Amino acid sequence: MARHLINAMVNGDRVEFVCGTGQTLLDVLRGELHLTGTKNGCGTGDCGACTVVLNGRPINACLVLGAEVDGSEIETIEGMAQGGELHPLQQKFLDHAALQCGICTPGILKMAQAYLETNPDPTETEVRFALAGNLCRCTGYDKIVRAVLDAAAEMRASET
Amino acid sequence: MNEIKTPRGGSNYQWVGKNTPRPDGVDKVTGRARYGDDMIVPGMLHGKILRSPHAHAKILSIDTSKAEALDGVKAVVTSADIPDHPMAQPPYPPIVNDFHDISRNVMAREKVLYDGHAVAAVAAISEEIARDAIKLIKVEYKVLQHILDPREAAQPDAVVLHEDLFTYGVEPKPTKPSNIFRVMHGERGDLNAGFAEADLVIEREFSSQPVHQGYIEPMACIASTSEDGTVELWTSTQGHFVQRTLLSKLLNMEMAKIRVTASEIGGGFGGKTTVYAEPLAIRLSQKTGRPVRMTMTRSEVFRATGPTVGSKTRIKVGMKKDGTITAGEAEIWYQAGAFKGSPIGRAVDTFFSPYTVANCKAAAYDVCVNRPKVAAYRAPGATMACYPMESVVNELAKELGLDPVEVRLKNAVKEGDESLMGTKHGRIGLVEVLEAVKEHPHYKAPLGDNEGRGFAVGYWLHGGGLSSAAVNLMDDGTLGVATGNPDIGGSRSSMRAMAAEELGVNVELLKPIIADTGSLGFSYLTAGSRTTFATGMAVVNATREVIDKLRALAAKKWDIPVEDVRWDAGQAIATDNYKDIKPLSLKELAGMATSMGGPVAGHSEINASGQGATFCAQLVDVEIDPDTGFTSTKRHTVFQDAGRAISPDYVEGQMQGGAVQGIGWALNEEYIYDDKARLQNTGFLDYRMPVASDVPMIDTVIIEVPNPNHPYGVRGVGEPPLVSGPAAVANAVENAIGQTMSDLPLSPPKILAALHAQAAGDD
């Protein structure tokens, strides 16, 4: 398999890695950069556990090739808490008990973060559709949706 | 709206029943928590499994030479590397761990028995090479006729999976092998007299399909073997102590030489209660002397790990005009999958157990078919029996013009009644659960066009059993709380709350951990809704031992008898006879412990009994789209007796998560095979689990009828919501379309066909 030398910004750090043509961004994040907070639930883009933000857009890292991200900016769960402070979404997930096993949590947090940037004041239904690509088998989604709505409210309040 | 009802009044607890911060929470929202596939060990190899493309075939030969010759391949294993074991012999316990079967399930020996059955495994220096290598293994098969349906497989002329399997528990002893492993029965009263007494008798047949637990984290493990034969295993499991037992027996190894550490676990729901890739990773590691990591793909998880059983049921129930259930008779056939051992005992116990039916009889058949061997799934064996019974009870109530909840109240079991498998109920909360349903605004809320409301109640006897715990006091007055149960949904919070309550100190002083198998006494699985009950009892015992030692320490310090020292609110206090002695706090005592005799720790190893039956009722409103047959769940309320909710948020979470799994089971999820019995829907796109936009908020009503056999009144809470969930959803669909539906899942094509048949009938 051919190898590619890739430069990218990951969580604000400049990184350089070599990847095979067939390796996905998920393979690279977990296997080469050891950023294992991004999870592999299916490898086919159906569960959303590997959601990261690529150049401002939430994507499934298992559906992007490592070789495609040269020159890109990538944000993963490891970069979400800043300066020792949890992001409001992270804090609200804890406050609302919005996780049980926690395996889907990093992907859902990144999806919700990206979504709230495009729609800071969503309805319950909008949140449900925004997260429809992120499977959670434990919670039944109730507490996740509440946590996202509450975080959105808090983020709006702190904007003003 | 979520609420908690405590019929005998609230409690004065400081931590129990409060939503305390979750000890593992921050790690799980920051990506720091390490799950099965998140461990990286220097020098590790990557393992991959070759799987059968056939559902039933004889293995004629396996040639691994080309794979072994590939650059980067370090070892290949087949069934020749897994010890064989004789078949387990009767009398059989309720759950049979037959190592003859387990050795053949982890690696096919004479035959492959399902699509996806493991045939060989490879360890290589990269995943890519391992993937390439398994393609180089040549397996010669002789394809045999397959069988998928349990009732067909139970016929005398059916193709047989195991030539050495003879039905157990029937007379005369069979001379011909069969796919039926055993039949379990329960019976009481006089069935004929009971049906004769009834004003209305309904008899129906039902079916359900295998559904997968659907945990989001695929199976993953790393095995590392040293030159002295010691194995370290890191794995995502619901029970690392049970894994050690299984691996030691399967691989003929000393238990003490296998040390298993449970990773954080990304869901299990019963599916991670046995071994799959672990013994292969160990063998590959032994052969190479290097750590070997094995992680399944999602497709492998669907094809080769146990879903729950699919079922066929025939049920007949009689009712008087006043709602009394006079008789019930049921027969159920469970698909065990390729090897015996489906949860048939639970089926027999479930059918009639919420009700005081004087005359009833149930029989359940454990039948082998060419599907992956079933594993537990949240209340294993109960859901498929609850659904037919609740459906028929609702139909009887409707036909007799009776209120479905009143009918249940009339027949509800109470303290002193017995389940069909002989469990005598202590204090139980079924009546309180049903009363809460009646009082709830959801029960009488108006319905819109194309909407229907469903109701069902389910019974579940949660587990007890073997648990160990250790509580270690540190010099600064903080404490470690170690248990042997993987925390799958917040149990560390509950363990900590109970220990803090005993000690009378802030929960933040306690750090709960999951200890590895070398560090603590045996602990059975995190399964059967047993952890907060059984392991919680061990934690309470261990904490009380710490308290007793601290009382003794204070007595020594004060030079008074220990009987004169009590423990209250985090301090040792001398009785009123010693008015000038000032209390000593936990922190002060911790500081003096080492110099006054030694470290302070408590431990407890128990076989917990006294578990109490749990009842969970659900109200569900659905709307059917008459053009597509698509069902949307509009409103869903779950009512459950939790005994005592130690961490209410997480009890609600169990109720909500179970309810949504029930929606998936009732409406969408199923294993779909082609004509060669190859699984067609091996990914989350085609195996359609509920997503956020499919479901509404799930309201919960926690009823607290404390279990008198637990220090805080705990009943198991994880499984009951999935006993009654699918029945309630199916009943709502029936109510919306005005027809009895008897084959789960009630997917859009089935509903559309029912609507069309109805329209044709009306013309």
Chai-1 contact restraints between the chains, C-beta under 6 A:
chainA,res_idxA,chainB,res_idxB,connection_type,confidence,min_distance_angstrom,max_distance_angstrom,comment,restraint_id
A,T36,B,D38,contact,1.0,0.0,6.0,A-B,restraint_1
A,G37,B,G31,contact,1.0,0.0,6.0,A-B,restraint_2
A,G41,B,I216,contact,1.0,0.0,6.0,A-B,restraint_3
A,C42,B,R298,contact,1.0,0.0,6.0,A-B,restraint_4
A,C42,B,F684,contact,1.0,0.0,6.0,A-B,restraint_5
A,T44,B,G683,contact,1.0,0.0,6.0,A-B,restraint_6
A,D46,B,G683,contact,1.0,0.0,6.0,A-B,restraint_7
A,D46,B,F684,contact,1.0,0.0,6.0,A-B,restraint_8
A,D46,B,L685,contact,1.0,0.0,6.0,A-B,restraint_9
A,C47,B,I216,contact,1.0,0.0,6.0,A-B,restraint_10
A,C47,B,F684,contact,1.0,0.0,6.0,A-B,restraint_11
A,A49,B,I216,contact,1.0,0.0,6.0,A-B,restraint_12
A,I77,B,G31,contact,1.0,0.0,6.0,A-B,restraint_13
A,E78,B,G31,contact,1.0,0.0,6.0,A-B,restraint_14
A,A81,B,T30,contact,1.0,0.0,6.0,A-B,restraint_15
A,Q90,B,V29,contact,1.0,0.0,6.0,A-B,restraint_16
A,F93,B,V29,contact,1.0,0.0,6.0,A-B,restraint_17
A,L94,B,G25,contact,1.0,0.0,6.0,A-B,restraint_18
A,A97,B,D649,contact,1.0,0.0,6.0,A-B,restraint_19
A,A97,B,Y650,contact,1.0,0.0,6.0,A-B,restraint_20
A,A97,B,G653,contact,1.0,0.0,6.0,A-B,restraint_21
A,L99,B,K28,contact,1.0,0.0,6.0,A-B,restraint_22
A,Q100,B,G489,contact,1.0,0.0,6.0,A-B,restraint_23
A,Q100,B,G653,contact,1.0,0.0,6.0,A-B,restraint_24
A,C101,B,G266,contact,1.0,0.0,6.0,A-B,restraint_25
A,C101,B,G267,contact,1.0,0.0,6.0,A-B,restraint_26
A,C101,B,I488,contact,1.0,0.0,6.0,A-B,restraint_27
A,G102,B,K28,contact,1.0,0.0,6.0,A-B,restraint_28
A,G102,B,A33,contact,1.0,0.0,6.0,A-B,restraint_29
A,I103,B,I216,contact,1.0,0.0,6.0,A-B,restraint_30
A,I103,B,E217,contact,1.0,0.0,6.0,A-B,restraint_31
A,I103,B,G266,contact,1.0,0.0,6.0,A-B,restraint_32
A,C104,B,I216,contact,1.0,0.0,6.0,A-B,restraint_33
A,T105,B,K28,contact,1.0,0.0,6.0,A-B,restraint_34
A,T105,B,V29,contact,1.0,0.0,6.0,A-B,restraint_35
A,P106,B,G31,contact,1.0,0.0,6.0,A-B,restraint_36
A,R128,B,A692,contact,1.0,0.0,6.0,A-B,restraint_37
A,R128,B,S693,contact,1.0,0.0,6.0,A-B,restraint_38
A,F129,B,S693,contact,1.0,0.0,6.0,A-B,restraint_39
A,L131,B,A692,contact,1.0,0.0,6.0,A-B,restraint_40
A,A132,B,V691,contact,1.0,0.0,6.0,A-B,restraint_41
A,A132,B,A692,contact,1.0,0.0,6.0,A-B,restraint_42
A,A132,B,S693,contact,1.0,0.0,6.0,A-B,restraint_43
A,L135,B,I216,contact,1.0,0.0,6.0,A-B,restraint_44
A,R137,B,G214,contact,1.0,0.0,6.0,A-B,restraint_45
A,R137,B,Y215,contact,1.0,0.0,6.0,A-B,restraint_46
A,R137,B,I216,contact,1.0,0.0,6.0,A-B,restraint_47
A,R137,B,G267,contact,1.0,0.0,6.0,A-B,restraint_48
A,C138,B,G267,contact,1.0,0.0,6.0,A-B,restraint_49
A,C138,B,G657,contact,1.0,0.0,6.0,A-B,restraint_50
A,T139,B,G653,contact,1.0,0.0,6.0,A-B,restraint_51
A,T139,B,G657,contact,1.0,0.0,6.0,A-B,restraint_52
A,G140,B,Q656,contact,1.0,0.0,6.0,A-B,restraint_53
A,G140,B,G657,contact,1.0,0.0,6.0,A-B,restraint_54
A,G140,B,A659,contact,1.0,0.0,6.0,A-B,restraint_55
A,G140,B,V660,contact,1.0,0.0,6.0,A-B,restraint_56
A,G140,B,I698,contact,1.0,0.0,6.0,A-B,restraint_57
A,Y141,B,A692,contact,1.0,0.0,6.0,A-B,restraint_58
A,D142,B,Q656,contact,1.0,0.0,6.0,A-B,restraint_59
A,D142,B,M697,contact,1.0,0.0,6.0,A-B,restraint_60
A,D142,B,I698,contact,1.0,0.0,6.0,A-B,restraint_61
